[in-house]
Amino acid sequence: MSSKLRAQLAPLSQTEILTYWLLSFGSHLYSFYQLYKFSKEYEGRLEREFQLEEGLISNLKRDPSDFEWAFWMEWGKKSLLWTLIGHGVISKLTSIFYPKFRVPVLTVYGLVSAGSVLGVKGMTVLLVHLGLSFSVAQVRTPVLSWACSLLLLCTLHIQPLQEIQKKWYESEEEYYLLLFSIAVCGLRFISFSLEHCSCPQEPGGVLQLCWLLSYTFYHPFFYNGPIITYKNYIQQMQRSAENNARNKASLIYLVLRAGRIFLWWLTAEYMIHVMYMHSIQTNETYLEILPPWALGGLALALVQFFYVKYLVLFGFPSLLATLDNLIPPKLPRCVSIMYSFTEMWRHFDEGLYRWLIRYIYVPLGGSRHGLLCKMLSTGLAFGFVCLWHGGHDYLQYWALMNWAGVLVENGLKTLFASSYIHSIVERNLSPAMKRRCVALLSAFSTAVLILSNLVFLGGIHVGRIFWKRIFVQGWSTLAPPMLMFLYCFAQIGLEWTSRPA
């Protein structure tokens, strides 16, 4: 929703807003409680089927079924947490004693840290990707740079190459770390190449290669992001080198932000101790027998855990980047106040959103050249995200649902902005009623948005069962109350986003 439309939304009475808050908060708590009851009722079976672990909290089991969380927590304990702390210490020391050498020192530290984990062969693959991208960028032809980048990205999914690379490591987790690192670095290579193509006056050569190495191996962002463009990285690093004075409150800022990240980590761990949502979603039998409120709790728990997880995974690297005087993308906004596909894409992973807008949507014409161009630009952006994540069948469904959702939202926005419809709305609806209609439409959009996220997080089978139970079998019993609560969520989201920045 545009800022102009948000500004036009009428304020509602405090009583009405309080009612929405109570219904939203109450529905979250009650649905989570029902999911908790189901988890404890079937704990024995889940433990046998999915090997629940001994929990960090006494008398509670821990659900280890979320691969991404388990993967990054294990690597964090092994090495990543300590190398990130090491980055912060070295950055601070060089800023104080050798400020002119801070960028090359951090580049070398990033190279050594990555090499110590990925190994010689893994680093060789990554440097080959970097060298090819750099070489092709010297031609300064965007189409050629894109072709090279997409071919390199596709090599990640060639089965024989995967088998060879897996043999380099003792465990699959080490191979997956290489895979994730190359995929994230691929976005940086594209950013460098396209920025280089758009600035023909800039010389190539050793200086550009050094900056590309610094950008690629900047340690806080290396493995998992968040994403920052090459242009922004260079400008901010150069400005940081020129203005080295640190705020006296930096220690307080560090302690407070680190405390928040620790609380988010505790929240994520608590969720997988009391609600076994990841194990439950993998078994269709449990999805079929979940009581209605527990089914809703499962959907909310899955998307909320994904949100809290990325507060942690993006939070610590962003903290270190801020201490380096960089401006990282904003952390994800709470999914419970996301009321549209557009809002989700803008505010969950802001770095990726800006990357897609800058390098795919705008160069392809975006909204400047008519509806068909806008549809094509949006579709190719979602297609790239699907390919970048692996291109699996469930990702294709997820990308199509998001593409359709964004197009429908933009179509409705255009329709209601037309002079004919706008005049009818102005004559027949009060400002408060217009806001309620916006929230009602947003409730339907949010329902499909949650469904698409369930496909992304759990696969096609999860989305299919939710669709069947709520919209087919429960169209008259489950869907209406669900839409009522989503309407309340949307009103809270509208209230939140309409506040002055």
Backbone torsions as a table, in degrees:
resi	resn	phi	psi	omega
1	MET	NA	134.4	-176.9
2	SER	-71.4	158.3	179.0
3	SER	-64.5	-32.0	178.5
4	LYS	-63.4	-43.4	179.7
5	LEU	-68.3	-38.1	177.4
6	ARG	-61.1	-38.3	-178.8
7	ALA	-66.8	-26.0	-178.7
8	GLN	-82.3	-11.5	-178.2
9	LEU	-69.4	131.6	-177.1
10	ALA	-77.2	144.5	173.5
11	PRO	-70.8	146.5	177.2
12	LEU	-104.8	166.2	-179.3
13	SER	-64.8	153.3	-179.8
14	GLN	-62.3	-33.7	178.9
15	THR	-64.0	-44.0	-179.6
16	GLU	-65.3	-44.2	179.1
17	ILE	-63.6	-40.9	178.1
18	LEU	-61.9	-39.0	177.9
19	THR	-61.3	-43.4	178.4
20	TYR	-62.8	-41.3	178.7
21	TRP	-62.2	-45.8	-178.3
22	LEU	-64.2	-42.8	179.4
23	LEU	-66.8	-39.4	179.9
24	SER	-66.7	-51.1	-178.2
25	PHE	-65.4	-42.2	-179.5
26	GLY	-64.4	-40.4	-180.0
27	SER	-66.7	-37.1	175.5
28	HIS	-60.7	-51.3	-176.3
29	LEU	-63.0	-44.2	-176.2
30	TYR	-68.6	-41.0	179.8
31	SER	-68.2	-37.0	175.8
32	PHE	-65.2	-38.0	178.6
33	TYR	-63.4	-41.4	179.1
34	GLN	-66.5	-37.7	176.4
35	LEU	-67.4	-37.6	176.3
36	TYR	-61.0	-44.9	178.7
37	LYS	-60.5	-44.2	179.2
38	PHE	-63.9	-41.5	-180.0
39	SER	-60.7	-43.3	-178.6
40	LYS	-72.7	-33.3	179.5
41	GLU	-65.0	-37.4	-177.7
42	TYR	-106.3	20.6	-175.5
43	GLU	-60.1	-41.4	-178.7
44	GLY	-61.5	-46.6	179.6
45	ARG	-65.7	-41.9	179.7
46	LEU	-63.7	-36.4	179.9
47	GLU	-66.1	-39.5	178.7
48	ARG	-69.1	-39.0	-175.2
49	GLU	-80.9	-36.2	-170.7
50	PHE	-121.9	9.6	176.1
51	GLN	52.7	60.6	173.2
52	LEU	-59.0	142.4	-175.0
53	GLU	-94.2	162.3	170.0
54	GLU	-64.8	130.6	-172.4
55	GLY	-81.2	163.7	172.9
56	LEU	-72.0	-22.1	178.4
57	ILE	-103.0	131.4	-175.9
58	SER	-60.3	143.0	178.3
59	ASN	67.9	12.4	177.1
60	LEU	-124.9	137.4	173.4
61	LYS	-86.1	161.7	-178.0
62	ARG	-122.1	130.4	-179.6
63	ASP	-87.1	112.0	-177.9
64	PRO	-95.9	16.3	-167.7
65	SER	-77.9	-14.4	176.1
66	ASP	-79.1	106.5	-173.1
67	PHE	-60.0	-44.6	-174.3
68	GLU	-63.4	-45.3	179.9
69	TRP	-64.6	-47.3	179.9
70	ALA	-62.4	-39.6	-178.2
71	PHE	-62.5	-52.1	-175.5
72	TRP	-73.0	-31.8	176.4
73	MET	-66.8	-39.1	179.0
74	GLU	-66.7	-44.0	178.2
75	TRP	-68.4	-33.0	176.3
76	GLY	-60.3	-44.5	179.1
77	LYS	-67.7	-37.4	-177.8
78	LYS	-67.3	-51.7	-172.4
79	SER	-153.7	-35.0	-167.7
80	LEU	-64.6	-40.4	179.5
81	LEU	-60.6	-40.8	-176.9
82	TRP	-73.6	-36.9	177.3
83	THR	-70.6	-31.2	175.8
84	LEU	-67.5	-42.6	176.4
85	ILE	-63.1	-40.0	177.1
86	GLY	-60.6	-38.6	176.4
87	HIS	-59.5	-45.8	-179.0
88	GLY	-61.6	-41.1	-179.4
89	VAL	-66.7	-47.3	-178.5
90	ILE	-65.4	-39.3	178.5
91	SER	-61.8	-42.8	-179.7
92	LYS	-65.6	-44.0	-178.5
93	LEU	-65.1	-43.9	179.6
94	THR	-68.3	-32.3	177.6
95	SER	-64.4	-33.5	-178.3
96	ILE	-81.3	-46.9	-169.8
97	PHE	-99.6	-35.2	-177.1
98	TYR	-135.5	63.9	-173.4
99	PRO	-59.4	-31.6	-178.7
100	LYS	-70.0	-20.1	-176.9
101	PHE	-104.0	9.3	-174.7
102	ARG	-62.1	-46.4	-177.4
103	VAL	-63.8	-50.9	178.2
104	PRO	-62.9	-35.1	178.6
105	VAL	-64.8	-44.3	178.8
106	LEU	-66.2	-33.2	177.2
107	THR	-64.9	-46.7	178.5
108	VAL	-63.0	-41.5	178.9
109	TYR	-61.7	-42.7	178.1
110	GLY	-63.0	-41.1	177.7
111	LEU	-63.0	-45.6	-178.6
112	VAL	-66.5	-42.5	-179.4
113	SER	-63.1	-45.1	179.1
114	ALA	-65.1	-42.8	-179.2
115	GLY	-64.2	-34.1	-178.9
116	SER	-67.1	-23.9	-179.0
117	VAL	-99.7	-43.2	-175.7
118	LEU	-81.2	-21.5	-178.7
119	GLY	82.9	170.3	-176.4
120	VAL	-63.8	-44.4	-176.7
121	LYS	-68.0	-41.2	178.4
122	GLY	-64.0	-43.4	178.0
123	MET	-65.0	-34.1	177.8
124	THR	-62.8	-44.4	177.7
125	VAL	-60.1	-45.0	-178.6
126	LEU	-64.0	-42.1	-179.8
127	LEU	-70.5	-30.8	173.5
128	VAL	-64.0	-44.5	175.9
129	HIS	-58.5	-45.4	-179.7
130	LEU	-62.4	-45.7	-178.4
131	GLY	-63.8	-41.7	178.4
132	LEU	-64.5	-44.8	179.7
133	SER	-61.7	-43.1	179.9
134	PHE	-64.2	-43.1	-178.0
135	SER	-65.8	-45.2	-179.7
136	VAL	-66.4	-33.4	179.9
137	ALA	-63.7	-25.1	-179.2
138	GLN	-66.3	-21.5	176.7
139	VAL	-71.6	-22.3	177.8
140	ARG	60.3	43.7	176.3
141	THR	-122.5	107.7	-175.9
142	PRO	-55.6	-39.8	-178.7
143	VAL	-62.2	-41.4	179.9
144	LEU	-67.6	-39.4	177.8
145	SER	-63.9	-41.6	177.5
146	TRP	-63.4	-43.6	-179.6
147	ALA	-60.9	-44.4	178.5
148	CYS	-61.8	-45.7	-177.0
149	SER	-64.5	-41.7	-179.9
150	LEU	-67.9	-37.6	176.6
151	LEU	-64.0	-42.7	178.0
152	LEU	-63.6	-39.1	178.7
153	LEU	-64.7	-38.9	-179.8
154	CYS	-66.7	-26.8	179.2
155	THR	-63.2	-21.6	179.1
156	LEU	-67.7	-18.6	-174.2
157	HIS	-112.6	13.2	176.3
158	ILE	-85.4	118.4	-171.7
159	GLN	-57.1	-47.8	179.9
160	PRO	-59.3	-39.6	178.1
161	LEU	-65.8	-38.5	177.5
162	GLN	-60.8	-42.7	-179.3
163	GLU	-64.4	-39.2	178.4
164	ILE	-64.0	-45.8	-177.2
165	GLN	-67.8	-34.2	178.0
166	LYS	-63.1	-31.3	-179.5
167	LYS	-70.5	-15.4	178.3
168	TRP	-71.5	-19.4	-170.6
169	TYR	-121.6	157.8	180.0
170	GLU	-79.5	-24.6	-179.3
171	SER	-134.9	156.2	178.6
172	GLU	-66.7	-27.6	179.7
173	GLU	-61.4	-36.4	178.0
174	GLU	-66.9	-38.7	177.0
175	TYR	-65.4	-42.1	-179.4
176	TYR	-64.5	-32.8	176.6
177	LEU	-63.8	-40.8	175.0
178	LEU	-62.2	-44.3	-178.7
179	LEU	-60.9	-47.9	-179.7
180	PHE	-64.1	-40.1	-178.2
181	SER	-63.9	-44.9	-179.4
182	ILE	-65.6	-39.1	-179.6
183	ALA	-63.8	-45.3	179.7
184	VAL	-68.5	-40.6	177.9
185	CYS	-64.7	-28.6	177.1
186	GLY	-58.8	-37.3	176.4
187	LEU	-64.8	-36.6	179.1
188	ARG	-69.3	-38.6	178.7
189	PHE	-63.7	-40.4	177.7
190	ILE	-64.3	-43.3	180.0
191	SER	-60.5	-47.0	178.4
192	PHE	-60.2	-47.7	-175.2
193	SER	-61.2	-45.9	-176.7
194	LEU	-72.4	-35.7	175.3
195	GLU	-65.5	-39.1	179.1
196	HIS	-65.6	-38.7	179.2
197	CYS	-67.5	-31.6	-176.4
198	SER	-84.8	-5.1	-179.4
199	CYS	-126.3	72.4	-175.9
200	PRO	-64.1	-18.3	-179.0
201	GLN	-76.3	-16.9	-179.0
202	GLU	-78.4	134.3	178.9
203	PRO	-71.6	152.9	174.5
204	GLY	-91.4	-149.7	172.7
205	GLY	92.7	-157.7	-170.2
206	VAL	-62.8	-41.0	-177.3
207	LEU	-62.4	-44.6	178.8
208	GLN	-63.9	-39.3	179.2
209	LEU	-64.4	-40.2	178.1
210	CYS	-63.4	-41.2	178.2
211	TRP	-67.2	-36.5	177.5
212	LEU	-64.5	-41.1	176.8
213	LEU	-62.5	-42.1	178.4
214	SER	-62.2	-44.6	-179.4
215	TYR	-64.9	-43.8	-176.8
216	THR	-68.5	-42.9	-171.7
217	PHE	-102.9	19.8	172.7
218	TYR	-63.3	111.4	-161.2
219	HIS	-61.4	-42.9	-178.6
220	PRO	-58.1	-32.4	-176.8
221	PHE	-99.9	-1.5	-166.1
222	PHE	-63.1	-49.0	-168.3
223	TYR	-83.7	-37.2	-169.1
224	ASN	-140.5	4.7	-177.4
225	GLY	88.4	-164.6	8.5
226	PRO	-68.6	169.4	-174.6
227	ILE	-89.8	133.9	172.4
228	ILE	-131.5	141.0	-176.1
229	THR	-71.9	157.5	179.9
230	TYR	-59.5	-44.0	-178.2
231	LYS	-61.1	-46.4	180.0
232	ASN	-65.1	-39.7	-179.4
233	TYR	-61.4	-48.1	-177.6
234	ILE	-63.9	-46.6	-179.2
235	GLN	-60.7	-43.2	-177.1
236	GLN	-72.0	-37.5	177.5
237	MET	-65.9	-40.5	179.0
238	GLN	-67.4	-41.0	178.2
239	ARG	-66.6	-37.0	178.4
240	SER	-64.6	-37.5	-179.9
241	ALA	-69.0	-33.5	-179.4
242	GLU	-75.4	-35.6	-177.0
243	ASN	-117.7	92.3	-170.1
244	ASN	-94.5	-8.5	-175.2
245	ALA	-63.1	129.7	180.0
246	ARG	-99.4	144.4	178.2
247	ASN	-67.5	138.7	179.7
248	LYS	-62.8	-22.2	-178.0
249	ALA	-86.7	7.5	-175.3
250	SER	-61.3	-36.4	179.6
251	LEU	-65.4	-42.9	177.1
252	ILE	-62.2	-43.7	178.5
253	TYR	-59.6	-44.8	-179.8
254	LEU	-60.0	-46.3	-177.8
255	VAL	-64.6	-45.0	-178.3
256	LEU	-65.6	-45.1	-180.0
257	ARG	-67.0	-40.1	177.3
258	ALA	-63.3	-37.6	176.5
259	GLY	-63.3	-40.6	177.8
260	ARG	-64.1	-43.7	179.9
261	ILE	-62.1	-40.4	178.3
262	PHE	-63.3	-39.3	177.4
263	LEU	-65.4	-39.3	176.7
264	TRP	-63.8	-40.4	177.9
265	TRP	-62.8	-44.0	177.5
266	LEU	-60.5	-40.5	179.0
267	THR	-61.8	-45.6	179.3
268	ALA	-62.2	-44.1	179.9
269	GLU	-65.0	-40.1	178.8
270	TYR	-61.8	-39.4	-179.3
271	MET	-61.7	-42.7	-177.5
272	ILE	-83.4	-2.1	171.2
273	HIS	-89.5	-32.7	-173.9
274	VAL	-107.0	-18.2	178.3
275	MET	-132.5	119.9	-176.6
276	TYR	-93.9	54.1	-171.2
277	MET	-66.1	-31.8	-177.5
278	HIS	-74.2	-36.2	175.1
279	SER	-69.9	-41.4	-178.1
280	ILE	-62.6	-40.1	-175.0
281	GLN	-69.3	-19.8	-177.7
282	THR	-82.3	-10.0	-178.2
283	ASN	-116.2	116.7	-176.5
284	GLU	-64.5	-28.5	179.7
285	THR	-61.5	-45.3	179.2
286	TYR	-64.6	-39.4	179.4
287	LEU	-63.4	-32.4	-179.1
288	GLU	-76.2	-30.2	-174.5
289	ILE	-101.1	-3.1	177.8
290	LEU	-58.8	132.5	172.6
291	PRO	-61.0	156.3	-175.0
292	PRO	-53.1	-46.9	-179.0
293	TRP	-66.8	-38.1	177.5
294	ALA	-67.5	-33.1	176.0
295	LEU	-62.9	-44.5	175.6
296	GLY	-64.9	-38.3	177.4
297	GLY	-62.9	-36.0	177.9
298	LEU	-63.4	-45.8	179.5
299	ALA	-60.9	-46.9	-179.8
300	LEU	-66.1	-39.8	-178.0
301	ALA	-65.4	-39.6	-179.1
302	LEU	-64.1	-46.5	-177.6
303	VAL	-74.5	-33.8	177.5
304	GLN	-68.4	-39.0	177.9
305	PHE	-64.3	-40.0	178.1
306	PHE	-60.1	-40.3	178.4
307	TYR	-64.8	-50.0	-178.4
308	VAL	-65.1	-36.9	178.4
309	LYS	-57.6	-43.7	-177.6
310	TYR	-80.4	-17.8	167.9
311	LEU	-62.6	-37.9	178.8
312	VAL	-75.7	-49.6	-174.6
313	LEU	-65.9	-33.1	175.8
314	PHE	-92.5	-22.6	-171.6
315	GLY	-66.7	-48.8	-176.8
316	PHE	-68.6	-46.7	174.6
317	PRO	-59.1	-38.9	178.7
318	SER	-65.9	-35.6	176.6
319	LEU	-61.4	-47.1	179.5
320	LEU	-64.5	-39.6	178.6
321	ALA	-63.7	-38.9	178.4
322	THR	-63.8	-39.9	176.9
323	LEU	-66.2	-22.5	175.0
324	ASP	-86.1	9.5	-178.8
325	ASN	69.3	19.1	171.5
326	LEU	-88.7	161.9	176.9
327	ILE	-114.0	92.9	-178.3
328	PRO	-73.4	161.7	174.6
329	PRO	-58.7	152.2	177.8
330	LYS	-62.3	149.2	177.4
331	LEU	-69.2	158.5	-177.2
332	PRO	-55.2	144.2	174.7
333	ARG	-86.1	147.4	-177.4
334	CYS	-54.1	129.7	-176.0
335	VAL	-69.4	-20.5	-179.3
336	SER	-72.8	-12.9	175.2
337	ILE	-111.7	14.6	172.5
338	MET	-86.5	121.5	-174.7
339	TYR	-119.2	13.9	178.1
340	SER	-161.9	159.0	175.0
341	PHE	-60.4	-41.7	-178.0
342	THR	-61.1	-44.9	179.0
343	GLU	-62.3	-41.2	-179.2
344	MET	-61.2	-45.6	-177.9
345	TRP	-69.9	-33.2	-179.2
346	ARG	-74.0	-34.9	-165.5
347	HIS	-118.7	-5.0	177.1
348	PHE	-84.7	-56.9	175.9
349	ASP	-118.6	84.2	-173.7
350	GLU	-63.1	-34.6	-179.9
351	GLY	-64.2	-46.7	178.4
352	LEU	-64.9	-39.2	179.1
353	TYR	-60.4	-48.0	179.4
354	ARG	-63.2	-38.3	178.2
355	TRP	-60.9	-47.0	-179.4
356	LEU	-63.8	-41.0	179.7
357	ILE	-64.8	-45.0	-173.9
358	ARG	-71.2	-38.7	-170.3
359	TYR	-106.4	-14.4	179.8
360	ILE	-122.7	-57.7	-171.4
361	TYR	-64.1	-53.6	-177.1
362	VAL	-67.8	-46.5	179.0
363	PRO	-59.8	-29.0	179.6
364	LEU	-84.1	0.5	176.2
365	GLY	114.7	-30.6	178.7
366	GLY	53.4	-132.1	-177.4
367	SER	-94.5	8.2	-174.4
368	ARG	-84.4	-16.7	-171.5
369	HIS	-126.3	36.3	172.7
370	GLY	95.6	174.8	-173.0
371	LEU	-66.0	-45.7	-177.0
372	LEU	-62.7	-40.4	178.7
373	CYS	-64.6	-39.6	178.6
374	LYS	-65.0	-41.8	178.3
375	MET	-63.8	-42.2	179.8
376	LEU	-66.0	-44.5	-179.4
377	SER	-61.6	-44.7	179.6
378	THR	-65.5	-43.4	-179.1
379	GLY	-62.6	-41.8	179.7
380	LEU	-69.7	-32.8	175.8
381	ALA	-62.9	-46.3	178.5
382	PHE	-68.0	-34.9	177.3
383	GLY	-62.5	-39.8	178.4
384	PHE	-65.5	-43.3	179.4
385	VAL	-60.2	-40.4	178.0
386	CYS	-61.5	-47.4	179.7
387	LEU	-63.6	-42.0	-178.1
388	TRP	-63.2	-35.0	179.0
389	HIS	-78.9	-10.4	178.3
390	GLY	132.2	-17.9	175.5
391	GLY	70.9	17.0	-179.0
392	HIS	-66.7	166.2	-174.7
393	ASP	-61.9	-40.1	180.0
394	TYR	-67.1	-30.9	176.3
395	LEU	-69.2	-32.9	176.8
396	GLN	-65.0	-44.1	176.4
397	TYR	-61.8	-44.0	179.7
398	TRP	-60.6	-45.4	179.9
399	ALA	-64.4	-41.2	179.2
400	LEU	-64.6	-40.9	179.1
401	MET	-63.5	-41.0	179.3
402	ASN	-69.3	-40.5	176.9
403	TRP	-59.9	-48.9	179.3
404	ALA	-63.1	-40.6	-179.4
405	GLY	-61.9	-45.4	178.9
406	VAL	-63.8	-42.0	-179.4
407	LEU	-64.5	-42.4	179.6
408	VAL	-64.5	-43.5	179.0
409	GLU	-61.7	-44.7	179.0
410	ASN	-66.5	-35.8	177.5
411	GLY	-64.9	-43.1	177.7
412	LEU	-65.6	-38.2	178.4
413	LYS	-62.3	-42.2	178.4
414	THR	-66.6	-40.4	-179.8
415	LEU	-61.8	-48.0	-177.4
416	PHE	-73.9	-16.0	176.1
417	ALA	-85.7	-11.9	178.7
418	SER	-64.5	149.8	-174.3
419	SER	-60.8	-38.9	-176.7
420	TYR	-66.7	-52.4	-179.0
421	ILE	-66.7	-39.9	-178.9
422	HIS	-60.6	-41.4	-179.6
423	SER	-66.2	-37.9	178.3
424	ILE	-64.6	-44.5	180.0
425	VAL	-62.7	-44.0	-178.8
426	GLU	-63.3	-36.5	-178.2
427	ARG	-74.3	-31.9	-168.1
428	ASN	-109.1	-13.7	-176.3
429	LEU	-124.1	137.4	174.2
430	SER	-74.8	162.5	178.4
431	PRO	-55.7	-41.1	179.8
432	ALA	-65.7	-39.3	-179.7
433	MET	-69.4	-33.1	176.1
434	LYS	-62.1	-41.5	178.2
435	ARG	-63.5	-39.9	179.4
436	ARG	-65.1	-35.8	177.3
437	CYS	-67.4	-39.1	176.3
438	VAL	-61.4	-43.1	179.8
439	ALA	-65.6	-37.1	179.0
440	LEU	-65.6	-45.4	175.8
441	LEU	-61.9	-38.4	179.1
442	SER	-65.2	-30.0	178.7
443	ALA	-63.2	-42.7	177.4
444	PHE	-64.9	-42.2	178.8
445	SER	-62.9	-41.4	-179.7
446	THR	-65.0	-36.7	178.7
447	ALA	-59.9	-45.6	179.6
448	VAL	-71.2	-34.6	177.6
449	LEU	-61.6	-46.1	177.9
450	ILE	-62.2	-40.8	178.9
451	LEU	-61.2	-42.9	179.3
452	SER	-65.2	-37.5	178.2
453	ASN	-67.4	-33.3	176.5
454	LEU	-67.2	-35.6	174.8
455	VAL	-64.2	-42.4	-180.0
456	PHE	-65.0	-42.6	-174.0
457	LEU	-83.1	-33.0	-173.7
458	GLY	-119.1	-14.5	-178.9
459	GLY	105.0	175.0	-175.7
460	ILE	-63.6	-37.1	-176.4
461	HIS	-63.3	-35.5	178.3
462	VAL	-67.4	-47.3	178.8
463	GLY	-61.8	-39.6	-178.9
464	ARG	-64.3	-43.3	-178.1
465	ILE	-69.5	-40.6	176.7
466	PHE	-61.8	-43.4	178.8
467	TRP	-60.5	-45.1	-177.6
468	LYS	-66.0	-46.7	-174.4
469	ARG	-71.3	-35.3	-174.5
470	ILE	-94.6	-46.5	-171.5
471	PHE	-97.1	-18.2	178.6
472	VAL	-103.4	-65.2	-179.4
473	GLN	-71.4	-34.6	-174.2
474	GLY	-108.3	27.6	-176.6
475	TRP	-60.0	-28.4	-178.3
476	SER	-103.7	-11.3	-176.3
477	THR	-116.4	-46.3	-177.3
478	LEU	-92.1	-40.3	-174.5
479	ALA	-63.0	-45.3	-178.0
480	PRO	-60.4	-49.8	177.6
481	PRO	-64.8	-33.9	177.4
482	MET	-61.2	-44.5	179.6
483	LEU	-66.3	-31.8	177.8
484	MET	-64.1	-44.4	179.2
485	PHE	-69.5	-36.7	176.8
486	LEU	-66.0	-31.2	173.8
487	TYR	-61.9	-42.1	177.6
488	CYS	-64.9	-42.3	177.2
489	PHE	-58.2	-43.2	-178.1
490	ALA	-63.9	-40.1	179.1
491	GLN	-63.7	-39.5	176.8
492	ILE	-64.9	-41.6	177.9
493	GLY	-63.2	-42.2	177.6
494	LEU	-63.8	-39.8	178.8
495	GLU	-64.7	-41.5	-177.7
496	TRP	-67.0	-46.2	-175.0
497	THR	-79.7	-15.4	178.6
498	SER	-85.8	-5.3	178.0
499	ARG	-68.4	149.0	176.7
500	PRO	-58.9	139.1	-178.5
501	ALA	-68.4	NA	NA
